[in-house]
Amino acid sequence: MGGRVHRLATLTLGVIVGALSVLLLAGPAAAHNSFTGSDPENGATLDEAPETVQLRFLSRLDPATTKVTVTGPDGAATYGGEPTFDGNRVTVPFTLGPAGLYTVAYEVISGDTHPIKGSVKFTLSVGATPSVPPTPTAEPTPAPSSPAATPSLAPAAAENEEGPMWPWVVGGLVLVAAIVALVAFGVRRRRT
């Protein structure tokens, strides 16, 4: 009976060590966010203007610490309204400006407090026609850069969701199985 208790204690210890390993290793990796894609895609050339620009990230976004700006080829902001958040996605309404290169700049603060910055660029082959022809000026007017010129990113009422958890669950199960197998192999070897 002593052998059975020893095996049960060894198995239990192996499961506990495995579970702790998964939790400790998964925590820091899950806290660091990263950009995963956009619509329109980075580098795309479009014949028709999108209604919205959407950015996707690995983990959920905090509306209070997420900043997104869209600027057109003339340097003007091209917002059509407030951004909306849905878990790991942020969507910004798009207002058509002139044809040319548009830049979507983003800054996201990860759960581990590291800022993630980047940009997505796409080109529109068509643009809005100005209602009044522009008049030449002696000096170009700089694009607004003050925080007051950027629309506020008010929190949306969408429910946040984490990124996929199944890779962590599968990895944890594999780790626990490996530890249990090693412990069982050690117990069996000691007996012989």
Disulfide bonds with the S-S distance in Angstrom:
none
